[in-house]
Amino acid sequence: VSLPFAYFGASTGGACALSAAAVEKPFAVVVRGGRPDMATGLEKVKAPVLMLVGSLDEVVIQLNQKAYRELKCEKELKLIEGATHLFEE
């Protein structure tokens, strides 16, 4: 039986989730405070991608914006107000 699956990655794990999604075709991908700039094959990702980034994590916001532009799939980049990189708040 083949069941739908999704990937979730945080920090550098976000790059792993996106790189795997370029090959395995999950139902969806969620990246939290991730480093999608380190992913390979962003243009091959077909699953919807949700990128969550802390509004106080300026460097990671820029890295996510760059990767966002490279993704050709359905995508959304959401800033979490008042959050830092690890969402410790």
C-alpha positions as CSV (number, residue, x, y, z in Angstrom):
1,V,0.0,0.0,0.0
2,S,1.4,3.4,-1.0
3,L,0.5,6.2,1.4
4,P,1.0,9.9,0.9
5,F,3.9,11.4,2.9
6,A,5.3,14.8,3.6
7,Y,8.7,16.2,4.6
8,F,9.5,18.5,7.5
9,G,12.9,20.1,8.0
10,A,14.3,22.6,10.5
11,S,17.4,24.6,10.1
12,T,19.9,22.7,7.8
13,G,17.4,19.9,7.8
14,G,15.2,22.1,5.6
15,A,17.8,21.7,2.8
16,C,17.6,17.9,3.2
17,A,13.8,17.9,3.1
18,L,13.8,20.0,-0.1
19,S,16.6,18.0,-1.8
20,A,14.7,14.8,-1.0
21,A,11.5,16.3,-2.3
22,A,13.2,16.9,-5.7
23,V,13.6,13.1,-6.0
24,E,10.9,11.4,-3.9
25,K,7.7,13.5,-4.7
26,P,6.1,13.9,-1.3
27,F,2.6,15.3,-0.8
28,A,4.0,18.5,0.8
29,V,7.1,20.1,2.3
30,V,7.4,22.3,5.4
31,V,10.6,24.1,6.2
32,R,11.0,25.9,9.6
33,G,13.8,28.4,10.0
34,G,15.5,26.4,7.3
35,R,18.5,26.8,5.0
36,P,16.9,26.0,1.6
37,D,19.8,27.8,-0.1
38,M,21.8,24.6,0.7
39,A,19.3,22.3,-1.1
40,T,19.9,20.8,-4.5
41,G,17.3,20.5,-7.2
42,L,14.9,23.2,-6.1
43,E,13.6,23.6,-9.6
44,K,12.5,19.9,-9.6
45,V,10.3,20.1,-6.4
46,K,6.7,19.6,-7.5
47,A,5.1,19.4,-4.0
48,P,3.7,22.5,-2.3
49,V,6.2,24.1,0.0
50,L,5.6,26.1,3.1
51,M,8.6,28.1,4.5
52,L,8.3,29.4,8.0
53,V,10.9,32.0,9.1
54,G,11.3,34.1,12.2
55,S,10.8,37.8,11.5
56,L,13.9,38.5,13.6
57,D,16.1,36.1,11.6
58,E,17.2,38.5,8.9
59,V,19.9,36.4,7.3
60,V,17.7,33.3,7.0
61,I,14.9,35.5,5.6
62,Q,17.1,36.5,2.8
63,L,18.2,32.9,2.1
64,N,14.6,31.7,2.1
65,Q,13.6,34.5,-0.3
66,K,16.3,33.5,-2.7
67,A,15.3,29.8,-2.6
68,Y,11.6,30.9,-2.9
69,R,12.3,32.5,-6.2
70,E,14.0,29.3,-7.5
71,L,11.1,27.0,-6.6
72,K,8.7,26.5,-9.5
73,C,6.0,24.7,-7.4
74,E,3.1,26.1,-5.3
75,K,4.9,27.8,-2.4
76,E,4.4,30.2,0.5
77,L,6.9,32.0,2.7
78,K,5.5,33.1,6.1
79,L,7.3,35.3,8.6
80,I,6.5,34.4,12.2
81,E,6.4,37.7,14.0
82,G,8.9,38.2,16.9
83,A,10.5,34.8,16.3
84,T,14.3,34.2,16.0
85,H,16.0,31.3,14.2
86,L,15.1,28.5,16.6
87,F,11.6,29.9,17.4
88,E,12.6,29.8,21.1
89,E,9.9,32.4,21.8
